[in-house]
Amino acid sequence: MREYEEILSRQRAYFCEGHTRSLSFRLRQLSLLQNALHACEPALLEALQADLGKAPFEGYETELGLLLEELRFAKKNLASWMKPVRVRTSLLHAPSKSVIVKEPLGVVLILSPWNYPLQLTIAPLIAALAAGNCAVVKPSRYAPKTAAVMEKMLASCFPSELVCVVQGGREENEALLSLRFDHIFFTGSPRVGRVVMRAAAEHLTPVTLELGGKSPCLLDETADLAVAARRIAWGKSLNAGQTCVAPDYLLVPAAMMGAFAKAFRKAVRRFYGDDPVHNPEYPCIVTDRHFERLSGLMENGRVLYGGRVDADLRKIEPTLLTGVTLESPVMQEEIFGPLLPVLPYKSVEEAFGIIARLEKPLAFYLFTKDKALAKRALLEVPFGGGCINDTVIHLSNPRLPFGGVGESGMGAYHGKKGFDTLTHEKSVLIHSAKLDIPFRYPPYKDKLGMLKKLMK
């Protein structure tokens, strides 16, 4: 505990000395991180494969490549993000001007998960550095190879007074959460999110919670079935379904169930062959405990496609489940694996009703050619972010904020939104001292009528 207090103290002193405030300093740190990611690319991709079975292509596509794009975008736009913003001032306060000044928060705690251990650690760090903050980074112990490479990489380009990595598990998390940071950025489950928020409340520390939930995928009768099945299968098999924005259940017109299953099977075979669990490019489940949980959930319904497993490799092939209800255990929690319950529906109203009965999801995916339905869904279905006629890829655009709503999280980041999240907007009115109009001062007498006119 004492060690973490000293880390926080050193970072707070470094911040208070003003090192992180200038544009040139921030750009230099982003460039150092960019260069380090390039230099460590082989080691990072190897670590991701060791921890999660990710093929180098998938590791680059879903983690390293996204970070390099995020860095390029931040460096290109940081100067404009940092500029004070001039806003209008009421005539009542003339002569004056009003500005919003962008100020770093201080020291940020980043608690990251195991499923995308590189991306979900470094992306918040990019936002923290761009905003002029110091950061304590706590990666997950369930991706130890990646965590070790990240620690070595970050230590090679940043002093610990600016960025410090803390390794460990629950005990270390609890120790860090007992300290007073200026912001806590947490990515993980809603259950642990509540723990983080309770700890933050002790110090009135603001939080960003990137959580999860049951993200629905809705397919209507106008959708291109082959394209929909291919993109749904890709979104569900990515990282073996261990993705917070993976489709968690699928709503399909009852008459299309068989055709969809056939198209889904064709897509999976195209990706991974006839035996996905023994394809080296198909990722594994992170731990034995998680594998056993998913195997248990698979017993909740009838396997429409898939269902093969290899316990030694901790692999479960992409699997469609039918015969489930909203009361089934597989529909009571986020699956976080390659199982996809398929629920038939008879009308769009019924489908929307099913979505409305569950908590607000992190993502929503709609496959349709009906523009009116797409417009209606965007107006009526609450969700953090999503896609029309695709899955998952919305989070790859740094111009789109990424975050949840309700049970699926609070706050957002990526691009400018990440900068804004970890920046305090300081409101300042600059009033001239050369002219002091006495109208606002007592005695008020008969000034009320004039005040009402001015304030209109």
C-alpha positions in Angstrom: 0.0 0.0 0.0 2.8 2.4 0.9 4.4 1.7 -2.5 1.3 2.9 -4.3 1.0 6.0 -2.2 4.5 6.9 -3.1 3.8 6.3 -6.8 0.8 8.6 -6.6 2.7 11.2 -4.6 5.5 11.3 -7.2 3.1 11.6 -10.1 1.2 14.3 -8.4 4.3 16.3 -7.7 5.5 15.8 -11.3 2.1 17.0 -12.6 2.1 20.1 -10.2 5.4 21.1 -11.6 3.7 21.7 -14.9 5.7 19.3 -17.1 2.6 17.9 -18.9 0.8 21.1 -19.8 2.4 22.2 -23.1 1.4 21.0 -26.5 5.0 20.2 -27.4 5.4 17.9 -24.4 2.1 16.1 -25.1 3.0 15.6 -28.7 6.4 14.2 -27.8 4.9 11.7 -25.4 2.4 10.5 -28.1 5.3 10.1 -30.6 7.3 8.2 -28.0 4.4 5.8 -27.5 3.8 5.5 -31.3 7.5 4.6 -31.8 7.4 2.1 -28.9 4.4 0.3 -30.4 6.1 0.0 -33.7 9.3 -1.3 -32.1 7.5 -3.7 -29.9 5.1 -5.0 -32.6 6.6 -8.5 -32.8 6.7 -9.0 -29.1 3.2 -7.6 -28.6 1.6 -9.8 -31.3 3.5 -12.8 -29.9 2.2 -12.1 -26.4 -1.4 -11.7 -27.6 -1.1 -15.1 -29.3 0.3 -16.7 -26.2 -2.4 -15.2 -23.9 -5.5 -15.5 -26.1 -4.5 -17.5 -29.1 -4.9 -14.5 -31.4 -3.4 -14.8 -34.8 -1.0 -12.0 -35.6 -3.5 -10.6 -38.2 -6.3 -10.5 -35.6 -3.9 -9.0 -33.0 -3.0 -6.2 -35.3 -6.5 -5.7 -36.7 -8.2 -5.4 -33.3 -5.5 -4.1 -31.1 -2.2 -2.7 -32.4 -3.6 -1.2 -35.6 -6.4 0.6 -33.8 -4.0 2.2 -31.4 -1.7 3.4 -34.1 -4.7 5.0 -35.9 -5.8 6.5 -32.6 -2.3 8.0 -32.1 -2.2 9.5 -35.6 -5.6 11.1 -35.1 -4.7 12.5 -31.7 -1.4 14.0 -32.9 -3.0 15.6 -35.9 -5.8 17.2 -33.9 -4.4 17.9 -30.5 -3.5 21.5 -31.1 -7.1 22.4 -32.0 -8.5 20.3 -29.1 -6.3 22.2 -26.6 -7.3 25.7 -27.8 -9.5 27.8 -25.5 -13.0 28.1 -26.9 -14.6 31.6 -27.1 -18.3 31.7 -26.3 -20.8 34.6 -26.4 -21.3 36.8 -23.3 -24.6 38.5 -22.3 -24.8 42.2 -23.0 -25.5 42.6 -19.3 -21.8 41.9 -18.6 -20.3 44.2 -21.3 -17.5 44.9 -21.9 -16.2 41.3 -21.3 -15.5 38.0 -23.1 -16.1 34.4 -22.0 -13.7 31.5 -22.7 -13.5 27.8 -21.9 -10.0 26.8 -20.9 -8.9 23.2 -21.3 -7.1 21.9 -18.1 -5.6 18.5 -17.4 -7.2 16.6 -14.5 -4.0 15.4 -12.8 -3.3 11.7 -12.1 -5.5 9.1 -13.8 -5.9 5.4 -12.8 -6.5 3.1 -15.7 -7.8 -0.4 -14.8 -7.9 -2.6 -18.0 -9.3 -6.0 -18.8 -7.8 -9.2 -20.3 -9.8 -9.6 -23.4 -8.2 -6.9 -25.5 -5.3 -6.3 -23.1 -3.2 -4.1 -25.3 -5.9 -2.0 -26.9 -8.0 -1.4 -23.8 -4.9 -0.4 -21.8 -3.2 1.9 -24.3 -6.2 3.6 -25.8 -7.2 5.2 -22.4 -3.5 6.0 -21.9 -3.4 7.9 -25.2 -6.4 10.0 -24.1 -4.7 10.6 -20.7 -1.4 11.7 -22.3 -3.1 13.8 -24.9 -5.1 15.6 -22.2 -1.9 16.3 -20.2 -2.3 13.9 -17.3 0.0 11.4 -15.5 -1.3 7.8 -15.4 -1.0 4.7 -13.2 -1.8 1.7 -15.4 -3.0 -1.6 -13.9 -3.4 -4.3 -16.6 -5.2 -7.6 -16.0 -3.3 -10.6 -14.6 -5.2 -12.9 -16.9 -3.2 -11.7 -19.9 0.3 -11.9 -18.2 2.5 -12.1 -21.4 0.9 -9.0 -22.8 1.0 -7.2 -19.5 4.7 -7.9 -19.1 5.6 -6.6 -22.6 3.5 -3.5 -22.0 5.2 -2.8 -18.7 8.7 -3.1 -20.3 7.6 -1.0 -23.3 6.1 1.8 -21.2 9.0 1.9 -18.8 11.3 2.3 -21.8 9.7 5.5 -23.0 8.2 7.2 -20.0 9.5 8.1 -16.5 7.5 6.5 -13.7 6.5 10.0 -12.6 4.5 10.2 -15.8 3.4 6.7 -16.5 3.7 3.8 -14.1 2.6 0.2 -14.5 1.4 -1.8 -11.5 1.0 -5.6 -11.9 -1.1 -7.9 -9.8 -4.7 -9.0 -9.2 -7.6 -8.2 -6.9 -5.4 -7.2 -3.9 -3.5 -4.6 -6.0 -6.8 -3.3 -7.5 -8.3 -2.8 -4.1 -5.1 -1.0 -2.8 -5.1 1.4 -5.8 -8.8 2.1 -5.5 -8.4 3.1 -1.9 -6.3 6.1 -3.1 -7.5 9.4 -4.3 -6.9 9.8 -8.0 -8.3 12.6 -10.2 -10.1 10.2 -12.5 -10.6 6.4 -12.7 -11.0 4.7 -16.1 -12.3 1.2 -15.7 -13.1 -1.4 -18.4 -14.7 -4.6 -17.2 -17.9 -6.2 -16.0 -20.9 -4.3 -14.5 -20.3 -6.2 -11.2 -16.8 -4.9 -10.8 -17.8 -1.5 -12.2 -20.0 -1.1 -9.1 -17.1 -1.9 -6.8 -15.0 0.7 -8.6 -17.7 3.3 -8.4 -18.2 2.7 -4.7 -14.5 3.1 -4.0 -14.4 6.3 -6.2 -17.3 7.7 -4.2 -15.2 7.8 -1.1 -13.1 10.5 -2.7 -15.7 12.0 -5.0 -13.4 10.8 -7.9 -15.1 10.9 -11.3 -15.2 7.6 -13.2 -15.4 6.4 -16.7 -16.9 2.9 -16.7 -16.7 0.8 -19.9 -18.8 -2.2 -19.1 -20.8 -4.6 -21.3 -24.1 -6.4 -21.3 -26.2 -8.3 -23.8 -25.8 -6.6 -27.1 -28.7 -7.6 -29.4 -28.4 -8.3 -33.1 -31.7 -7.9 -35.1 -32.1 -9.3 -38.6 -35.2 -8.6 -40.7 -36.6 -10.2 -43.8 -35.1 -7.6 -46.1 -31.5 -8.2 -45.0 -28.9 -9.7 -47.3 -28.7 -13.1 -45.6 -25.2 -14.1 -46.8 -23.6 -10.8 -45.9 -25.4 -10.7 -42.5 -24.4 -14.2 -41.6 -20.8 -13.6 -42.5 -20.6 -10.3 -40.6 -22.4 -11.7 -37.5 -20.2 -14.8 -37.6 -17.1 -12.6 -37.8 -18.2 -10.4 -34.9 -19.1 -13.4 -32.8 -15.9 -15.4 -33.4 -13.5 -12.5 -33.1 -11.4 -13.2 -30.0 -13.6 -16.3 -29.6 -16.6 -14.1 -28.6 -14.7 -12.5 -25.7 -15.5 -9.0 -26.9 -17.6 -6.5 -24.9 -19.4 -5.4 -28.1 -19.9 -8.9 -29.6 -23.4 -9.8 -30.7 -24.8 -11.5 -27.5 -28.1 -12.8 -28.9 -29.7 -12.8 -32.3 -33.4 -12.0 -33.2 -34.4 -13.6 -36.5 -37.8 -13.9 -38.3 -39.1 -17.3 -37.4 -39.3 -18.3 -41.1 -35.6 -17.5 -41.7 -34.1 -19.6 -38.8 -33.0 -22.5 -41.0 -31.7 -20.3 -43.8 -29.7 -18.2 -41.4 -28.2 -21.3 -39.7 -27.1 -22.6 -43.1 -25.5 -19.2 -44.1 -23.8 -18.9 -40.7 -22.3 -22.4 -41.0 -21.0 -21.6 -44.5 -19.4 -18.4 -43.1 -17.7 -20.2 -40.2 -16.4 -22.9 -42.5 -15.0 -20.3 -44.8 -13.2 -18.6 -41.9 -11.9 -21.6 -40.0 -12.6 -24.8 -42.0 -14.6 -27.8 -40.9 -12.9 -28.0 -37.5 -12.6 -24.5 -36.0 -11.4 -25.7 -32.6 -8.2 -27.1 -34.1 -7.6 -24.1 -36.4 -4.5 -22.2 -35.1 -6.1 -18.9 -36.2 -9.1 -19.4 -34.0 -8.6 -17.9 -30.5 -9.0 -19.8 -27.2 -11.0 -19.1 -24.1 -8.9 -17.3 -21.5 -9.1 -19.6 -18.5 -10.3 -23.1 -17.5 -13.0 -21.5 -15.3 -14.3 -19.4 -18.1 -14.3 -22.4 -20.4 -16.3 -24.4 -17.9 -18.8 -21.6 -17.5 -19.4 -21.4 -21.2 -19.7 -25.1 -21.5 -22.4 -25.0 -18.9 -24.3 -22.2 -20.7 -24.2 -24.3 -23.9 -26.4 -26.9 -22.1 -29.2 -24.3 -21.8 -30.5 -24.7 -25.3 -30.4 -26.9 -28.4 -27.4 -26.7 -30.6 -28.4 -25.5 -34.1 -24.9 -25.3 -35.3 -21.5 -26.0 -33.8 -21.1 -27.2 -30.2 -17.7 -28.9 -30.5 -15.1 -28.2 -27.8 -11.6 -29.1 -26.8 -11.0 -28.7 -23.1 -7.2 -29.1 -23.4 -7.0 -26.2 -25.9 -9.8 -24.3 -24.2 -11.6 -23.8 -27.5 -15.3 -23.8 -28.3 -16.4 -23.5 -31.9 -18.8 -20.7 -32.9 -22.2 -22.2 -31.8 -25.8 -21.2 -32.5 -28.3 -22.1 -29.7 -32.1 -22.3 -30.1 -34.8 -23.3 -27.7 -33.8 -20.6 -25.2 -36.1 -18.1 -23.5 -35.4 -14.8 -21.7 -35.4 -16.8 -18.5 -32.7 -19.2 -19.6 -29.3 -18.8 -17.9 -27.7 -18.0 -21.2 -30.0 -15.0 -21.5 -29.4 -13.8 -17.9 -25.8 -12.8 -18.2 -23.3 -11.5 -20.8 -22.0 -14.6 -22.6 -18.5 -13.4 -23.4 -17.8 -16.4 -25.6 -18.6 -17.9 -29.0 -22.2 -18.9 -28.1 -25.0 -17.1 -29.9 -28.6 -17.7 -28.8 -31.0 -17.3 -31.7 -34.5 -16.1 -30.8 -37.3 -16.2 -33.5 -39.8 -13.4 -33.7 -43.0 -12.8 -35.6 -43.0 -9.0 -35.8 -40.7 -6.1 -35.4 -42.8 -5.0 -32.4 -42.1 -8.3 -30.7 -38.4 -8.0 -31.4 -38.2 -4.5 -30.0 -40.2 -5.6 -27.0 -37.6 -8.4 -26.3 -34.8 -5.8 -26.4 -36.7 -3.4 -24.2 -37.1 -6.1 -21.5 -33.3 -6.3 -21.0 -30.8 -3.7 -19.7 -29.6 -1.0 -22.1 -26.8 -2.7 -24.1 -23.3 -1.5 -25.0 -23.9 -2.2 -28.7 -26.8 -2.9 -31.1 -26.7 -4.3 -34.6 -29.4 -4.1 -37.2 -29.3 -5.9 -40.6 -31.9 -4.5 -42.9 -32.5 -2.8 -46.3 -35.5 -1.0 -44.8 -34.4 2.6 -44.2 -37.6 3.4 -42.3 -36.9 0.5 -39.9 -33.3 1.6 -39.5 -34.5 5.1 -38.6 -37.0 3.8 -36.2 -34.5 1.6 -34.5 -32.1 4.4 -33.9 -34.9 6.5 -32.4 -36.4 3.7 -30.2 -33.6 1.4 -29.1 -31.3 2.7 -26.4 -27.7 1.5 -26.8 -24.1 2.7 -26.4 -23.1 2.4 -30.1 -23.5 0.1 -33.0 -23.8 -0.6 -36.7 -26.4 -0.9 -39.4 -25.5 -3.9 -41.5 -22.3 -4.8 -39.7 -21.0 -5.7 -36.3 -18.2 -4.4 -34.0 -16.4 -2.1 -36.4 -18.0 1.1 -35.1 -15.4 1.2 -32.3 -12.5 1.4 -34.9 -13.4 5.0 -35.9 -11.6 7.5 -33.6 -14.1 10.1 -34.7 -16.9 8.1 -33.1 -17.1 8.2 -29.3 -17.2 4.8 -27.7 -19.1 4.2 -24.4 -22.1 2.6 -22.8 -25.4 3.8 -21.3 -27.1 2.7 -18.2 -26.0 -0.8 -17.1 -23.4 -0.9 -20.0 -21.4 2.0 -18.7 -21.0 5.7 -18.3 -18.7 8.1 -20.1 -17.0 7.6 -23.4 -13.6 7.9 -25.1 -11.8 7.6 -28.5 -10.5 10.6 -30.4 -11.6 14.0 -29.1 -14.1 12.4 -26.7 -11.2 10.7 -24.9 -9.4 14.0 -24.6 -12.6 15.7 -23.4 -13.3 13.0 -20.8 -9.9 13.4 -19.2 -9.9 17.2 -19.4 -11.5 19.8 -17.1 -13.2 22.6 -19.0 -12.6 25.7 -17.0 -15.1 28.5 -17.6 -13.7 32.0 -17.4 -15.3 35.4 -17.9 -12.8 38.2 -18.5 -14.3 41.5 -17.6 -12.7 44.9 -18.5 -11.8 47.0 -15.5 -11.8 50.2 -17.6 -15.6 50.6 -17.5 -17.7 49.7 -14.5 -21.4 50.2 -15.3 -23.2 50.7 -12.0 -26.5 49.2 -13.2 -26.0 45.8 -11.4 -25.2 47.3 -8.0 -27.7 48.3 -5.2 -29.7 50.3 -4.7 -32.0 48.6 -7.1 -35.0 51.0 -6.9 -36.9 50.8 -10.3 -34.2 48.8 -12.2 -36.1 45.5 -12.4 -38.0 46.3 -15.7 -34.7 47.2 -17.4 -33.0 44.1 -16.1 -35.7 41.9 -17.6 -35.3 43.6 -21.0 -31.5 43.1 -20.9 -31.7 39.5 -19.9 -34.0 38.7 -22.9 
